[in-house]
Amino acid sequence: MRALDVASKAGYDPVDPCGFRATYSWPVDIHTTLHKDRDRCINQILKTAHERNIKVITFPCGIMNWGFDEIIQHDPAVLTDNRYNMKPLREESWQWTFKIFDFVMDNYDFDGFHLESADQGRCKTQECMEKWPSNVAYHCYVTGQMADHIRKKYRNKIVVATIQSFASYGRVFAKEERARLVELSKHIDCLFDQGHAGTSIPPKDWAEFIPELHFAYGTSGGIWIYTKQR
């Protein structure tokens, strides 16, 4: 709550925390994460933020990966070549993903979602590689699908997405990959090109690239430095 006071005085509009409900592995029975003490904390944070005119965007899980370990072990229909991923060509994979996002939004007054799809790679089965040979194409597809579900069910919620790990850090996106981002921009409100080792769209190209977008574009404000202590 003190941190939200500082953020408010500094002029921040949203905050973007993750791990409110589950940090790594959602249980198969998603509703078992409901707990009165945790619910009290979550609702207190939301109330505090909203009283300070700060919106709270949440990251409940990844898209197809990050958070599904127990579910993947439980449901063989979602299996793929990567033990941390679900297969986007399976309807069951989307049902599990939608179920988590719906659970979070239906139970708490969050203002929007933060979408990430690439922290633990992608499906590289023959089917998926034939359909999406480019990693950027793959991640734009699954991110867009999730965004469309949110838009359809929660029209007034903010949808932001990151392109972290869409490609190897520091690699500049090719023309075809940039076109994929332009198409994705029709489905979300804001995209973050974090730039941990240099942005995927180099600054010299921003003046040409950004006007093509249908959403806001931002970075993390420079190269990230991870100290030895961390």
N, C-alpha and C positions, 0 to 999 in steps of 0.2 A: 504494500500500500504506500510506503514511503517512496518507493521507486516510481510509482505512478504519479505521486506529487511532483517529483523531479521532472518526469516526462512531460507533465502538463505545463509546468513553468517554462520548460524548454520549447514548448510549442508543438510537440508531437501530436499527430492526428490519430494514428493507430499504434497498437502494440501487437506483436506477432509471436506469442509463446507456443510451445509444443509440450506434449507429455502430460496434459491435465488429467487424462483418463488412463492412458496406457503409454508407456514409453517405447516398448520394443515388441511385445507379443500380446496381441489381443486374445482373450479366451474365446473358445467356440461359442459359449453362451455369453454374448456381449453384455447382456444386462447384469451379469454378476459384478461388473465393475462399478455399479451404483453402490455408493457407500455414504452414509449420512455425514461423516466427518469430511470426506473429500468433497462431497456436494456442497457442504457449507463453505468450504474454502473457495471453490470455484465460483459460486454465486456471489461471495463477498468480493472477490477480485473483479468480477464483471460489474457489480454494482458500483464499486469504487471507481473503476475506469469510466463508466458511463456518467457518473456524477461530475467527472472532470472533462466531459466531452471527448473522451478517447474511445475509439472503437477497438474491439478486440477480435483479431483474426486468429484462427487456430489451425494447427497442423495435427489432425487426429491420427493420421497414418500416411504412408506413402501410397502411390497408385501402382498396384500389382506387386509392390514389395515394401519392405520396412514396416513391420507390425503384424505380419501374417504367418509367422513360423508355426504356431500351434494350429492354425486353421489349415495350413498346407499339409501338415502331418495327419490331420483329421479327414480331409476331403481329397481323395485321389483324383477327382475330376479336374482339379486346378493344377496338377503337377506339370512341370516343364523341366528343361535341362538344368536350370539353376535352382538349387534347393531353397533359395530365399525369395524366389519369384513365383507368381501365379501366371498362368497363360492367358493373355488377353483375347485369344480366339475361343475361349470357353465362357459360355454364359454364366457358369457358376462363379467364375472369378469376379465378374462384374457384380453379381448379386452380393458377394461377401463385401466388396469394396463399398457399394452403395449402402449396404446395411450399417456399416460403421459410420459413414458420414451422416446418414439419416438419424442414427441413434444420437450422435453428438448434437446435431442441430435441433432435433425434436425435444431434447431434454434441457438445453441451456440456451441462453440468450446471446450467443456469439453473433458477431456482425459479418462474419465471412470466413472463407477458407483459404489456406495456403496450400498449394498443390506442388508436390514433388514426386517424380517418378523414377529417378535415375540413381539414387544412392547405392543400390545394390545390383546395378546392371539391368539386364533386360532378358527376355526370352530369346534364345538363339536356336530354337528348333528349326528344322527345314521349312516348316509351314510359315513361321514368323519371319525368317530371313528372306523367303521368297516374297512375302507381302510387304515387308519393311526392310530392305537391304541396308538402308541408312539408319544409324542410331537416332539421328535427329528426327527423321520421319517417324520412327517408332514412338519416341517420347512425345512428339507433338500430337500424335494420334491418341495415345492413352490419356494425355492431359486434356485434350479437347473433349474426349468422351466424358470424362469426369466433370468437366466444366459444364457441359450441356445438361447433364443430370441435375447439377446444382441450379443452373439457370431455370430449368423447367419446374423444379419443385420449390425453390426459394428465390424468387425473382429479385428481391431487394438486397440480397447478400453480396458482399464484395468477394471477388475471386481473383487471387493473385497466384502467379506461378513463377518458379525459378527454373533456369536452364542449367543449373549445376550438374555436371557429369553427362549432359547430353552428348558431349564429345570430350576428348582428353583435354585437361587443363591447358590453357594457353593457345589452343588451336583456333585459328580464325575460321569462321563458318564460310562455306562456299556459297555461291549465288543460289543454288537449288535449296540449300539448307535455310538460307535467309527467307526464301519464298515460303517455306514451311512455317516459319515464325510469323510471317505476315498473315497467313491463313489462320494460325492459332489465335492471333490477335483479335479475330472477330468473335471469339468465344470467352475471353477473359477481360479483366479490367486493367491489370498491370503485370508486366513481366520484369523479372530481375535478372540481369546479366551480371552475376556477382563479381567476376573478374578476380578470382583467387590468385591466378597467375597471368592476368591479362584478360580483358573482356573478349567474348567470342565475336563481337562486332567491334572492331578497333575504333578508337575515338575519331580518327580521320574520316571514317565512313558514316558517322552518326548523322551528319547534316543531310545525307542522301537517304539513309535507311529509315530514320525515325518518322519522317513525314508519311511513309508508306503504311505505318501501323495504325490499327484501329484502337489501340490501348496506350496506356502510359508505359514508358520505358525507363528503367533505372538501374543503377549499379550499387555496389557496396562501398563506393567511395575510394577505391584504390586497391593495390595489392594487399593480400592478407599475409601477416607474418605470424607463424606459430612458434612460440618460444619453447626452449628446451623444458622449462618448468611444466608447460602444459603436456 
